[in-house]
Amino acid sequence: MDGVSDPGEMRASDAEREQVVERLREASVEGRLTLAELTERTEAAYLARTHAELAQITADLPGGAPAPGPRPVKPMGKVRTWVVAVMGDAKRNGTWRIDQEIGAVSVMGDVTIDLREAEVRTPEVEISATCIMGDLKIIVPDGVDVQLSGVTIMGDKKVQVVEAPAGQNAPVVKVKAFVLMGDVKIIGDSLATPIKRGWFAWSEWWWDRRKDVRQQIHQDIRQSIEMGRQAHREMMQAHRDAQREFRHGFRDAMRGEQEIRREMMRDGREARRQARREERDAWRDSRRGDPPPSSPY
């Protein structure tokens, strides 16, 4: 009817976005989405503006509207999938399944774990890593929430990932690493070899908005850096001004002290000259035989 807007064009609410994100997590646990697909669709859900755009994100998933379901139960004990390299190389990439914690060991070797095309059947990815005089590289999709912890002794741990904005319920990758004279690096998709990605109805607007958001983030970062630089310049200028004032004050104090010292030296010289003059006069008087001057009293 006239005057009634298209329901698909109605603005999507935050609660509806969270419902879609929950449905995507369920689809990931069911093995229908890889970690890269889950991350992309989660980001698209938060960038969607209308009901129609939200519907596009889950249109190819069975079940229609998102419905709450039981979360998978973690296996009892310390059951892990191991990736081990001892004086060699080990790589885990492509399509594979994650349904338990991952254990990574690198002893004088190189281990690479690519999570982008993995089917994640757990609520979050957990990796326990030991790196002794070796290298461990973990590749994740940009947009995940990376939590890196552990102990580093004469080594290095770093995260180079474009993470999701604060407040978004992004997929979580937890890495607990013990590093001894080694290197653990977690890098995002933008720093790794690209993988083949599907193209969907929502891909175009998601990609455009994603670029806008990241440009805004980069602009905010640049502004923060420039503000920090400006604050640093002002602080250094204030420091230089304080040093200049201190030098001027110190120079004036030294000049005053030198002037006082010179005045005291002049007074001392004058007193010594006067004393010598009086001694000479007394000596002459004694040579002439003149009596000493009588006291007026």
Backbone as CSV, one residue per row, in Angstrom:
resi,resn,N_x,N_y,N_z,CA_x,CA_y,CA_z,C_x,C_y,C_z
1,MET,0.849,-1.191,0.000,0.000,0.000,0.000,0.882,1.236,0.000
2,ASP,0.254,2.365,-0.446,0.998,3.612,-0.445,1.282,4.026,0.989
3,GLY,2.459,4.587,1.187,2.822,5.073,2.511,3.451,4.021,3.391
4,VAL,3.518,2.740,2.947,4.125,1.674,3.733,5.487,1.353,3.138
5,SER,6.531,1.488,3.898,7.877,1.243,3.394,8.131,-0.248,3.280
6,ASP,9.086,-0.595,2.432,9.482,-1.982,2.259,10.109,-2.496,3.550
7,PRO,9.614,-3.622,4.113,10.202,-4.122,5.362,11.699,-4.395,5.237
8,GLY,12.125,-4.783,4.036,13.544,-5.062,3.864,14.409,-3.833,3.990
9,GLU,13.800,-2.645,3.802,14.558,-1.413,3.888,14.545,-0.820,5.289
10,MET,13.877,-1.461,6.221,13.841,-0.973,7.596,15.222,-1.137,8.233
11,ARG,15.545,-0.225,9.118,16.844,-0.256,9.767,16.967,-1.470,10.676
12,ALA,18.114,-2.128,10.612,18.369,-3.270,11.476,18.831,-2.786,12.849
13,SER,18.374,-3.472,13.881,18.743,-3.096,15.246,19.982,-3.876,15.689
14,ASP,20.583,-3.414,16.768,21.751,-4.115,17.314,21.380,-5.524,17.769
15,ALA,20.194,-5.686,18.335,19.764,-7.016,18.785,19.634,-7.972,17.597
16,GLU,19.129,-7.476,16.475,18.997,-8.329,15.293,20.374,-8.690,14.724
17,ARG,21.298,-7.760,14.789,22.661,-8.069,14.331,23.283,-9.157,15.211
18,GLU,23.095,-9.052,16.522,23.636,-10.055,17.431,23.002,-11.420,17.181
19,GLN,21.720,-11.461,16.833,21.064,-12.732,16.504,21.691,-13.367,15.267
20,VAL,21.978,-12.554,14.267,22.611,-13.076,13.054,24.018,-13.578,13.374
21,VAL,24.760,-12.846,14.193,26.108,-13.274,14.577,26.042,-14.612,15.314
22,GLU,25.053,-14.788,16.183,24.900,-16.054,16.896,24.563,-17.187,15.928
23,ARG,23.743,-16.902,14.946,23.412,-17.920,13.938,24.658,-18.302,13.144
24,LEU,25.497,-17.342,12.842,26.734,-17.635,12.121,27.651,-18.509,12.957
25,ARG,27.733,-18.269,14.252,28.558,-19.106,15.124,28.035,-20.541,15.157
26,GLU,26.732,-20.679,15.196,26.142,-22.017,15.173,26.471,-22.719,13.857
27,ALA,26.390,-21.979,12.753,26.721,-22.568,11.458,28.187,-22.985,11.405
28,SER,29.077,-22.208,12.055,30.488,-22.575,12.095,30.686,-23.864,12.890
29,VAL,30.021,-23.967,14.040,30.134,-25.180,14.859,29.584,-26.385,14.107
30,GLU,28.561,-26.156,13.264,28.004,-27.239,12.464,28.902,-27.627,11.293
31,GLY,29.996,-26.864,11.083,30.912,-27.167,9.991,30.507,-26.551,8.666
32,ARG,29.630,-25.564,8.675,29.149,-24.966,7.417,29.975,-23.753,6.994
33,LEU,30.797,-23.217,7.900,31.590,-22.033,7.592,33.026,-22.246,8.058
34,THR,33.952,-21.779,7.251,35.345,-21.750,7.706,35.540,-20.523,8.599
35,LEU,36.720,-20.446,9.232,36.984,-19.305,10.107,36.993,-18.005,9.320
36,ALA,37.527,-18.036,8.100,37.535,-16.827,7.273,36.119,-16.411,6.912
37,GLU,35.283,-17.373,6.537,33.894,-17.052,6.191,33.136,-16.545,7.410
38,LEU,33.369,-17.177,8.564,32.708,-16.720,9.781,33.110,-15.296,10.113
39,THR,34.398,-14.992,9.980,34.874,-13.643,10.291,34.288,-12.615,9.333
40,GLU,34.285,-12.947,8.031,33.754,-12.012,7.043,32.269,-11.759,7.257
41,ARG,31.507,-12.830,7.479,30.063,-12.657,7.655,29.741,-11.948,8.968
42,THR,30.545,-12.205,9.996,30.337,-11.489,11.254,30.563,-9.996,11.065
43,GLU,31.622,-9.658,10.366,31.888,-8.240,10.094,30.785,-7.633,9.246
44,ALA,30.311,-8.404,8.252,29.219,-7.908,7.404,27.944,-7.698,8.215
45,ALA,27.695,-8.572,9.194,26.489,-8.426,10.019,26.522,-7.119,10.797
46,TYR,27.685,-6.761,11.312,27.772,-5.508,12.058,27.729,-4.287,11.141
47,LEU,28.081,-4.475,9.865,28.041,-3.361,8.917,26.704,-3.260,8.190
48,ALA,25.853,-4.277,8.319,24.547,-4.253,7.647,23.670,-3.150,8.242
49,ARG,22.896,-2.525,7.365,22.064,-1.403,7.814,20.577,-1.722,7.786
50,THR,20.185,-2.686,6.959,18.759,-2.982,6.807,18.502,-4.459,7.045
51,HIS,17.197,-4.792,7.185,16.809,-6.195,7.334,17.190,-7.004,6.098
52,ALA,17.053,-6.392,4.932,17.369,-7.103,3.691,18.855,-7.481,3.650
53,GLU,19.714,-6.591,4.068,21.144,-6.891,4.064,21.478,-7.987,5.084
54,LEU,20.837,-7.958,6.246,21.049,-9.026,7.218,20.591,-10.367,6.670
55,ALA,19.459,-10.357,5.970,18.931,-11.611,5.417,19.875,-12.193,4.373
56,GLN,20.570,-11.340,3.619,21.500,-11.830,2.603,22.640,-12.644,3.233
57,ILE,23.054,-12.257,4.416,24.237,-12.873,5.034,23.988,-14.331,5.392
58,THR,22.763,-14.676,5.765,22.446,-16.054,6.164,21.532,-16.753,5.157
59,ALA,21.376,-16.168,3.965,20.426,-16.734,3.001,20.814,-18.134,2.548
60,ASP,22.100,-18.449,2.471,22.540,-19.760,1.987,22.732,-20.766,3.123
61,LEU,22.389,-20.374,4.342,22.517,-21.287,5.480,21.171,-21.904,5.812
62,PRO,21.107,-23.187,6.120,19.828,-23.806,6.476,19.347,-23.319,7.833
63,GLY,18.049,-23.344,8.030,17.488,-22.991,9.329,16.819,-21.649,9.364
64,GLY,17.006,-20.826,8.321,16.331,-19.545,8.284,16.792,-18.634,9.390
65,ALA,15.831,-18.152,10.163,16.138,-17.207,11.233,16.990,-17.886,12.294
66,PRO,17.866,-17.155,12.919,18.723,-17.759,13.935,17.931,-18.240,15.132
67,ALA,18.306,-19.387,15.647,17.638,-19.944,16.818,18.690,-20.434,17.788
68,PRO,18.495,-20.157,19.086,19.508,-20.591,20.047,19.599,-22.103,20.115
69,GLY,20.808,-22.609,20.274,21.026,-24.048,20.357,22.085,-24.359,21.383
70,PRO,22.229,-25.598,21.763,23.226,-25.945,22.771,24.635,-25.760,22.245
71,ARG,25.486,-25.221,23.096,26.893,-25.063,22.714,27.603,-26.407,22.803
72,PRO,28.591,-26.623,21.950,29.313,-27.892,21.994,30.068,-28.044,23.304
73,VAL,30.151,-29.279,23.770,30.851,-29.569,25.018,32.316,-29.836,24.703
74,LYS,33.221,-29.171,25.441,34.653,-29.390,25.211,35.057,-30.769,25.704
75,PRO,35.942,-31.444,25.014,36.385,-32.761,25.457,37.049,-32.674,26.834
76,MET,36.866,-33.724,27.619,37.478,-33.781,28.936,38.987,-34.008,28.795
77,GLY,39.755,-33.437,29.757,41.193,-33.651,29.732,41.891,-32.732,28.738
78,LYS,43.157,-33.013,28.503,43.991,-32.195,27.641,44.158,-32.834,26.271
79,VAL,43.058,-33.099,25.589,43.099,-33.662,24.247,43.441,-32.547,23.274
80,ARG,44.447,-32.767,22.443,44.909,-31.735,21.517,45.208,-32.324,20.153
81,THR,45.140,-31.452,19.159,45.658,-31.755,17.837,47.058,-31.161,17.753
82,TRP,48.056,-32.001,17.467,49.445,-31.569,17.542,50.017,-31.245,16.161
83,VAL,50.798,-30.167,16.137,51.609,-29.804,14.975,53.027,-29.610,15.508
84,VAL,53.954,-30.505,15.126,55.276,-30.548,15.743,56.351,-30.475,14.660
85,ALA,57.392,-29.665,14.939,58.560,-29.600,14.051,59.812,-29.584,14.912
86,VAL,60.649,-30.615,14.760,61.925,-30.693,15.470,63.033,-30.689,14.421
87,MET,63.744,-29.584,14.330,64.810,-29.418,13.334,64.272,-29.679,11.925
88,GLY,63.065,-29.178,11.695,62.448,-29.342,10.384,61.290,-28.367,10.227
89,ASP,60.390,-28.645,9.273,59.242,-27.788,8.993,57.956,-28.592,9.141
90,ALA,56.918,-27.917,9.653,55.582,-28.507,9.736,54.572,-27.435,9.384
91,LYS,53.610,-27.803,8.542,52.630,-26.833,8.076,51.241,-27.456,8.120
92,ARG,50.273,-26.677,8.600,48.866,-27.113,8.599,48.050,-26.011,7.975
93,ASN,47.534,-26.275,6.791,46.754,-25.257,6.101,45.681,-25.939,5.256
94,GLY,45.012,-25.122,4.447,43.927,-25.664,3.633,42.688,-25.934,4.460
95,THR,41.852,-26.868,3.980,40.615,-27.214,4.681,40.894,-28.286,5.727
96,TRP,40.647,-27.972,6.970,40.811,-28.938,8.037,39.845,-28.598,9.156
97,ARG,39.716,-29.502,10.082,38.686,-29.388,11.113,39.337,-29.162,12.470
98,ILE,38.781,-28.196,13.214,39.249,-27.905,14.568,38.100,-28.188,15.528
99,ASP,38.229,-29.246,16.318,37.207,-29.560,17.302,37.796,-29.738,18.702
100,GLN,39.067,-29.334,18.857,39.721,-29.408,20.152,40.903,-28.446,20.148
101,GLU,41.555,-28.311,21.282,42.697,-27.415,21.391,43.843,-27.886,20.496
102,ILE,44.603,-26.930,19.980,45.741,-27.224,19.109,47.028,-27.071,19.911
103,GLY,47.904,-28.052,19.813,49.229,-27.973,20.412,50.271,-27.809,19.322
104,ALA,51.126,-26.786,19.452,52.169,-26.523,18.456,53.523,-26.536,19.151
105,VAL,54.462,-27.295,18.590,55.805,-27.393,19.160,56.811,-27.154,18.044
106,SER,57.722,-26.228,18.288,58.787,-25.938,17.334,60.110,-25.926,18.084
107,VAL,60.960,-26.942,17.791,62.290,-27.022,18.398,63.309,-26.923,17.267
108,MET,63.907,-25.753,17.134,64.871,-25.505,16.057,64.242,-25.829,14.699
109,GLY,62.957,-25.513,14.577,62.237,-25.764,13.333,61.237,-24.662,13.059
110,ASP,60.444,-24.836,12.002,59.442,-23.852,11.588,58.068,-24.523,11.549
111,VAL,57.100,-23.908,12.221,55.718,-24.396,12.217,54.829,-23.286,11.674
112,THR,53.988,-23.627,10.711,53.018,-22.688,10.154,51.620,-23.281,10.307
113,ILE,50.728,-22.521,10.926,49.341,-22.945,11.110,48.446,-21.894,10.471
114,ASP,47.744,-22.278,9.419,46.839,-21.383,8.702,45.410,-21.730,9.109
115,LEU,44.752,-20.814,9.814,43.408,-21.067,10.337,42.299,-20.565,9.415
116,ARG,42.628,-19.933,8.319,41.610,-19.248,7.530,40.584,-20.199,6.935
117,GLU,41.020,-21.363,6.438,40.094,-22.288,5.790,39.708,-23.452,6.706
118,ALA,40.011,-23.309,7.991,39.670,-24.368,8.940,38.201,-24.272,9.335
119,GLU,37.563,-25.441,9.539,36.211,-25.505,10.077,36.320,-25.561,11.593
120,VAL,35.899,-24.506,12.248,36.051,-24.386,13.698,34.773,-24.882,14.360
121,ARG,34.855,-26.023,15.025,33.697,-26.618,15.681,33.613,-26.243,17.161
122,THR,34.509,-25.389,17.625,34.532,-24.975,19.025,34.170,-23.497,19.122
123,PRO,33.712,-23.046,20.297,33.335,-21.630,20.424,34.487,-20.682,20.129
124,GLU,35.715,-21.093,20.390,36.883,-20.281,20.106,38.061,-21.194,19.800
125,VAL,39.063,-20.661,19.121,40.250,-21.430,18.780,41.286,-21.232,19.891
126,GLU,41.773,-22.343,20.438,42.786,-22.290,21.488,44.046,-23.012,21.009
127,ILE,45.167,-22.335,21.126,46.455,-22.892,20.703,47.437,-22.770,21.864
128,SER,48.034,-23.905,22.217,49.095,-23.925,23.218,50.403,-24.192,22.486
129,ALA,51.323,-23.242,22.546,52.529,-23.305,21.720,53.787,-23.319,22.578
130,THR,54.755,-24.132,22.146,56.093,-24.150,22.731,57.089,-23.951,21.605
131,CYS,57.903,-22.906,21.736,58.834,-22.553,20.657,60.231,-22.383,21.259
132,ILE,61.136,-23.329,20.954,62.495,-23.297,21.485,63.468,-23.180,20.315
133,MET,64.070,-22.042,20.183,65.022,-21.773,19.097,64.400,-22.099,17.736
134,GLY,63.131,-21.773,17.608,62.431,-22.035,16.356,61.469,-20.902,16.045
135,ASP,60.650,-21.090,15.024,59.693,-20.082,14.572,58.304,-20.713,14.469
136,LEU,57.301,-19.959,14.933,55.901,-20.364,14.814,55.131,-19.216,14.199
137,LYS,54.466,-19.494,13.085,53.647,-18.483,12.422,52.210,-18.978,12.352
138,ILE,51.289,-18.150,12.824,49.862,-18.471,12.813,49.161,-17.433,11.937
139,ILE,48.452,-17.901,10.923,47.755,-17.011,9.998,46.270,-17.042,10.316
140,VAL,45.675,-15.869,10.520,44.254,-15.762,10.858,43.607,-14.742,9.929
141,PRO,42.283,-14.779,9.791,41.621,-13.728,9.016,41.681,-12.398,9.764
142,ASP,41.880,-11.324,9.036,41.762,-10.009,9.663,40.330,-9.841,10.159
143,GLY,40.201,-9.303,11.365,38.880,-9.115,11.947,38.599,-10.014,13.134
144,VAL,39.491,-10.974,13.422,39.300,-11.826,14.596,39.883,-11.122,15.822
145,ASP,39.470,-11.602,16.984,39.976,-11.095,18.253,41.115,-12.009,18.696
146,VAL,42.345,-11.528,18.622,43.522,-12.320,18.973,43.915,-12.013,20.415
147,GLN,44.076,-13.066,21.218,44.509,-12.934,22.608,45.790,-13.748,22.779
148,LEU,46.913,-13.047,22.853,48.228,-13.688,22.944,48.776,-13.516,24.362
149,SER,49.172,-14.621,24.978,49.725,-14.579,26.330,50.872,-15.588,26.409
150,GLY,51.501,-15.665,27.588,52.589,-16.618,27.782,53.858,-15.947,28.242
151,VAL,54.967,-16.698,28.139,56.273,-16.261,28.638,57.271,-16.255,27.490
152,THR,58.066,-15.191,27.439,59.107,-15.077,26.406,60.458,-14.844,27.082
153,ILE,61.436,-15.710,26.752,62.792,-15.581,27.281,63.751,-15.481,26.091
154,MET,64.343,-14.335,25.926,65.283,-14.107,24.821,64.637,-14.472,23.486
155,GLY,63.378,-14.074,23.327,62.652,-14.353,22.087,61.724,-13.211,21.752
156,ASP,60.706,-13.503,20.964,59.815,-12.447,20.485,58.421,-13.018,20.244
157,LYS,57.402,-12.251,20.648,56.007,-12.565,20.336,55.370,-11.300,19.776
158,LYS,54.632,-11.427,18.687,53.995,-10.246,18.126,52.706,-10.620,17.406
159,VAL,51.790,-9.641,17.338,50.511,-9.793,16.641,50.430,-8.699,15.584
160,GLN,50.243,-9.099,14.337,50.087,-8.159,13.228,48.770,-8.477,12.510
161,VAL,47.686,-8.118,13.160,46.344,-8.435,12.671,45.477,-7.187,12.778
162,VAL,44.686,-6.930,11.740,43.684,-5.868,11.807,42.486,-6.433,12.562
163,GLU,42.377,-6.105,13.841,41.338,-6.700,14.661,40.023,-5.934,14.516
164,ALA,38.937,-6.585,14.950,37.615,-5.996,14.852,37.500,-4.800,15.793
165,PRO,36.644,-3.827,15.454,36.439,-2.697,16.368,35.925,-3.174,17.719
166,ALA,36.195,-2.384,18.732,35.761,-2.730,20.085,34.233,-2.826,20.134
167,GLY,33.738,-3.792,20.886,32.304,-3.966,21.038,31.685,-4.998,20.125
168,GLN,32.436,-5.478,19.142,31.904,-6.486,18.233,32.240,-7.889,18.749
169,ASN,31.296,-8.791,18.591,31.443,-10.171,19.050,32.155,-10.982,17.967
170,ALA,33.442,-10.684,17.777,34.216,-11.315,16.707,34.706,-12.687,17.150
171,PRO,35.038,-13.577,16.192,35.650,-14.869,16.546,36.937,-14.656,17.343
172,VAL,37.189,-15.559,18.285,38.311,-15.401,19.210,39.355,-16.471,18.929
173,VAL,40.612,-16.048,18.858,41.746,-16.960,18.747,42.653,-16.698,19.944
174,LYS,42.786,-17.692,20.823,43.628,-17.578,22.003,44.915,-18.372,21.792
175,VAL,46.043,-17.721,22.006,47.344,-18.367,21.859,48.111,-18.163,23.163
176,LYS,48.479,-19.272,23.794,49.324,-19.231,24.974,50.664,-19.842,24.597
177,ALA,51.718,-19.020,24.624,53.008,-19.441,24.064,54.114,-19.342,25.098
178,PHE,54.944,-20.387,25.124,56.206,-20.358,25.857,57.319,-20.288,24.822
179,VAL,58.108,-19.216,24.874,59.118,-18.961,23.842,60.483,-18.842,24.499
180,LEU,61.422,-19.646,24.028,62.813,-19.587,24.488,63.712,-19.414,23.268
181,MET,64.247,-18.222,23.105,65.142,-17.928,21.983,64.469,-18.268,20.650
182,GLY,63.176,-17.963,20.573,62.420,-18.249,19.358,61.551,-17.071,18.960
183,ASP,60.641,-17.327,18.045,59.815,-16.257,17.478,58.414,-16.794,17.233
184,VAL,57.403,-16.146,17.830,56.002,-16.479,17.592,55.331,-15.260,16.973
185,LYS,54.744,-15.460,15.810,54.141,-14.350,15.078,52.734,-14.753,14.626
186,ILE,51.765,-13.876,14.907,50.387,-14.065,14.453,50.095,-12.957,13.455
187,ILE,49.830,-13.335,12.214,49.630,-12.337,11.159,48.233,-12.463,10.570
188,GLY,47.737,-11.346,10.081,46.430,-11.313,9.450,46.480,-11.675,7.983
189,ASP,45.299,-11.829,7.422,45.166,-12.262,6.036,45.833,-11.296,5.067
190,SER,45.847,-9.999,5.399,46.417,-9.007,4.492,47.925,-9.142,4.346
191,LEU,48.588,-9.853,5.271,50.043,-10.034,5.216,50.442,-11.413,4.734
192,ALA,49.480,-12.235,4.342,49.752,-13.606,3.924,49.326,-13.812,2.473
193,THR,49.650,-14.979,1.949,49.217,-15.333,0.591,47.694,-15.420,0.546
194,PRO,47.040,-14.746,-0.400,45.572,-14.753,-0.433,45.014,-16.160,-0.650
195,ILE,43.817,-16.383,-0.132,43.095,-17.628,-0.362,41.888,-17.345,-1.238
196,LYS,41.359,-18.391,-1.829,40.191,-18.242,-2.690,38.960,-17.958,-1.839
197,ARG,38.207,-16.940,-2.214,37.036,-16.542,-1.453,35.798,-16.560,-2.346
198,GLY,34.678,-16.886,-1.719,33.415,-16.866,-2.446,32.883,-15.444,-2.588
199,TRP,32.033,-15.255,-3.576,31.417,-13.939,-3.815,29.918,-14.083,-3.644
200,PHE,29.339,-13.264,-2.750,27.927,-13.371,-2.433,27.241,-12.036,-2.697
201,ALA,25.919,-12.042,-2.528,25.154,-10.824,-2.788,25.573,-9.693,-1.862
202,TRP,26.013,-10.045,-0.657,26.384,-9.010,0.307,27.852,-8.603,0.195
203,SER,28.614,-9.270,-0.663,30.055,-9.024,-0.705,30.392,-7.601,-1.141
204,GLU,29.640,-7.076,-2.118,29.989,-5.777,-2.672,29.808,-4.665,-1.638
205,TRP,28.600,-4.612,-1.020,28.404,-3.532,-0.063,29.251,-3.751,1.196
206,TRP,29.494,-5.004,1.569,30.349,-5.264,2.722,31.763,-4.775,2.454
207,TRP,32.268,-5.065,1.261,33.622,-4.665,0.928,33.766,-3.146,0.924
208,ASP,32.785,-2.437,0.345,32.836,-0.972,0.298,32.798,-0.383,1.710
209,ARG,31.886,-0.888,2.541,31.789,-0.339,3.898,32.997,-0.713,4.740
210,ARG,33.518,-1.904,4.479,34.717,-2.315,5.210,35.884,-1.369,4.902
211,LYS,36.046,-1.008,3.626,37.103,-0.076,3.257,36.873,1.275,3.921
212,ASP,35.593,1.725,3.952,35.306,3.005,4.597,35.649,2.964,6.083
213,VAL,35.260,1.855,6.735,35.540,1.732,8.173,37.042,1.713,8.435
214,ARG,37.767,0.947,7.628,39.211,0.839,7.851,39.932,2.135,7.499
215,GLN,39.414,2.838,6.487,39.991,4.145,6.192,39.771,5.097,7.359
216,GLN,38.568,5.017,7.959,38.299,5.862,9.113,39.201,5.484,10.283
217,ILE,39.398,4.159,10.479,40.290,3.704,11.549,41.708,4.203,11.311
218,HIS,42.178,4.065,10.049,43.526,4.537,9.738,43.632,6.047,9.910
219,GLN,42.554,6.763,9.525,42.565,8.214,9.703,42.622,8.573,11.186
220,ASP,41.830,7.855,11.997,41.867,8.101,13.446,43.254,7.797,14.006
221,ILE,43.867,6.703,13.509,45.207,6.369,13.978,46.197,7.462,13.590
222,ARG,46.085,7.931,12.332,46.990,8.994,11.900,46.787,10.260,12.725
223,GLN,45.513,10.577,13.022,45.247,11.755,13.834,45.811,11.585,15.244
224,SER,45.657,10.364,15.785,46.200,10.108,17.123,47.717,10.236,17.111
225,ILE,48.338,9.696,16.045,49.792,9.796,15.940,50.222,11.250,15.817
226,GLU,49.496,12.014,14.982,49.839,13.418,14.801,49.633,14.198,16.102
227,MET,48.537,13.885,16.821,48.311,14.546,18.108,49.425,14.189,19.091
228,GLY,49.845,12.915,19.063,50.951,12.516,19.921,52.235,13.239,19.551
229,ARG,52.479,13.355,18.238,53.676,14.073,17.797,53.612,15.538,18.191
230,GLN,52.411,16.150,18.030,52.265,17.548,18.398,52.492,17.740,19.895
231,ALA,51.913,16.813,20.692,52.130,16.885,22.146,53.610,16.712,22.481
232,HIS,54.269,15.801,21.746,55.704,15.590,21.979,56.491,16.842,21.613
233,ARG,56.120,17.471,20.466,56.811,18.705,20.066,56.609,19.801,21.102
234,GLU,55.360,19.933,21.593,55.095,20.960,22.599,55.869,20.663,23.886
235,MET,55.922,19.392,24.257,56.667,19.033,25.467,58.150,19.335,25.298
236,MET,58.707,18.992,24.115,60.112,19.260,23.866,60.371,20.770,23.821
237,GLN,59.426,21.543,23.258,59.594,22.995,23.226,59.570,23.571,24.633
238,ALA,58.628,23.067,25.454,58.581,23.512,26.850,59.863,23.141,27.582
239,HIS,60.377,21.943,27.271,61.639,21.520,27.892,62.787,22.431,27.458
240,ARG,62.821,22.765,26.162,63.879,23.666,25.681,63.732,25.050,26.299
241,ASP,62.488,25.536,26.411,62.273,26.844,27.041,62.726,26.827,28.495
242,ALA,62.389,25.742,29.203,62.806,25.645,30.605,64.329,25.597,30.707
243,GLN,64.970,24.844,29.789,66.430,24.802,29.792,67.018,26.182,29.503
244,ARG,66.386,26.896,28.538,66.892,28.230,28.197,66.748,29.173,29.393
245,GLU,65.597,29.133,30.056,65.400,29.982,31.225,66.382,29.611,32.337
246,PHE,66.597,28.310,32.497,67.553,27.884,33.522,68.960,28.392,33.194
247,ARG,69.358,28.268,31.910,70.682,28.745,31.525,70.809,30.242,31.750
248,HIS,69.741,31.008,31.361,69.796,32.450,31.553,69.869,32.790,33.038
249,GLY,69.038,32.107,33.839,69.075,32.369,35.280,70.417,31.998,35.881
250,PHE,70.957,30.878,35.467,72.259,30.441,35.976,73.343,31.417,35.555
251,ARG,73.256,31.890,34.282,74.260,32.843,33.795,74.168,34.150,34.586
252,ASP,72.930,34.625,34.837,72.772,35.855,35.609,73.300,35.672,37.030
253,ALA,73.018,34.518,37.618,73.520,34.262,38.975,75.039,34.226,38.991
254,MET,75.627,33.592,37.980,77.083,33.536,37.914,77.669,34.928,37.710
255,ARG,77.007,35.721,36.872,77.499,37.090,36.667,77.430,37.887,37.968
256,GLY,76.301,37.729,38.694,76.192,38.440,39.969,77.246,37.993,40.960
257,GLU,77.492,36.673,40.996,78.519,36.162,41.908,79.899,36.665,41.513
258,GLN,80.165,36.697,40.201,81.459,37.194,39.749,81.628,38.679,40.069
259,GLU,80.543,39.434,39.905,80.606,40.863,40.214,80.874,41.081,41.698
260,ILE,80.213,40.296,42.550,80.458,40.399,43.996,81.897,40.020,44.319
261,ARG,82.390,38.963,43.679,83.766,38.543,43.927,84.751,39.622,43.486
262,ARG,84.496,40.233,42.310,85.384,41.309,41.839,85.350,42.514,42.782
263,GLU,84.130,42.821,43.270,84.004,43.940,44.203,84.787,43.669,45.495
264,MET,84.679,42.440,45.970,85.419,42.075,47.180,86.919,42.129,46.932
265,MET,87.345,41.688,45.739,88.771,41.741,45.416,89.231,43.194,45.309
266,ARG,88.416,44.078,44.722,88.777,45.496,44.648,88.887,46.090,46.038
267,ASP,87.919,45.768,46.886,87.963,46.279,48.259,89.199,45.762,48.984
268,GLY,89.535,44.470,48.754,90.723,43.913,49.399,91.998,44.592,48.933
269,ARG,92.078,44.804,47.593,93.272,45.480,47.061,93.380,46.903,47.597
270,GLU,92.264,47.589,47.648,92.283,48.957,48.165,92.684,48.991,49.634
271,ALA,92.185,48.024,50.391,92.562,47.981,51.815,94.055,47.698,51.958
272,ARG,94.594,46.788,51.123,96.020,46.496,51.206,96.862,47.707,50.799
273,ARG,96.424,48.427,49.753,97.147,49.635,49.337,97.135,50.683,50.445
274,GLN,96.003,50.849,51.074,95.893,51.818,52.164,96.800,51.430,53.327
275,ALA,96.851,50.113,53.605,97.718,49.656,54.701,99.177,49.909,54.354
276,ARG,99.574,49.618,53.092,100.971,49.857,52.689,101.290,51.353,52.720
277,ARG,100.339,52.169,52.323,100.544,53.612,52.328,100.765,54.114,53.755
278,GLU,99.990,53.634,54.659,100.156,54.050,56.054,101.483,53.566,56.617
279,GLU,101.903,52.346,56.218,103.191,51.839,56.677,104.326,52.709,56.137
280,ARG,104.238,53.119,54.868,105.286,53.970,54.293,105.339,55.331,55.002
281,ASP,104.183,55.896,55.246,104.149,57.189,55.940,104.750,57.066,57.338
282,ALA,104.422,55.982,58.014,104.976,55.799,59.366,106.483,55.600,59.305
283,TRP,106.973,54.917,58.288,108.412,54.677,58.156,109.132,55.991,57.881
284,ARG,108.578,56.843,56.990,109.201,58.143,56.689,109.248,59.014,57.938
285,ASP,108.143,59.013,58.682,108.102,59.841,59.890,109.166,59.390,60.885
286,SER,109.328,58.074,60.963,110.345,57.581,61.894,111.745,57.935,61.415
287,ARG,111.996,58.010,60.124,113.302,58.356,59.594,113.607,59.839,59.853
288,ARG,112.616,60.676,59.758,112.821,62.110,59.971,112.906,62.438,61.462
289,GLY,112.531,61.531,62.297,112.556,61.784,63.719,111.354,62.547,64.202
290,ASP,110.355,62.698,63.403,109.149,63.394,63.845,108.449,62.548,64.891
291,PRO,108.026,63.217,65.959,107.297,62.455,66.963,105.976,61.955,66.395
292,PRO,105.592,60.903,66.917,104.279,60.396,66.439,103.167,61.371,66.765
293,PRO,102.167,61.418,65.998,101.076,62.369,66.264,100.458,62.108,67.638
294,SER,100.234,63.271,68.389,99.659,63.128,69.735,98.189,62.809,69.647
295,SER,97.759,62.156,70.700,96.333,61.810,70.725,95.532,63.055,71.042
296,PRO,94.436,63.239,70.392,93.619,64.407,70.689,92.966,64.331,72.056
297,TYR,93.022,63.184,72.706,92.346,63.035,74.000,93.344,63.240,75.122
